[in-house]
Amino acid sequence: QVQLVESGGGLVQPGGSLRLSCAASGFMFGSYDMAWFRQAPGKERHLVARITTRGEDLDYIDSVKGRFTISRDNAKNTVYLQMNNLSPEDTAVYYCNARFGAGKKMSFASWGQGTQVTVSS
């Protein structure tokens, strides 16, 4: 079955950096676009960044462009999110999942536990 294990979160001061990792198993990782999502307290989960199967195309929401970088290592079945110049508005639980289907708007029903990112002085 699909398993997604996120790690790398923590408490960081504004302006700091973190690198998140997501280890995936149970599906053909290299055949799927992958994405990072986040869910802030009291808000819905939403997509932050997406990467195509070989990393040829990257998409970001406007608020993280120029600060976050998504990447993947298909040999390790792992997707990463490098986050620089973090701000308190980035505080959230971060999740990864695949993206597929029409318009690449579907994800696996199984989600990992996420990794908490807290940006605070």
PyMOL commands that set and color helices and strands:
alter all, ss='L'
color gray80, all
select helices_A, chain A and resi 29-31+62-64+88-90+102-104
alter helices_A, ss='H'
color red, helices_A
select strands_A, chain A and resi 3-7+10-12+18-25+33-39+46-51+58-60+68-73+78-83+92-99+115-119
alter strands_A, ss='S'
color yellow, strands_A
deselect
rebuild
show_as cartoon
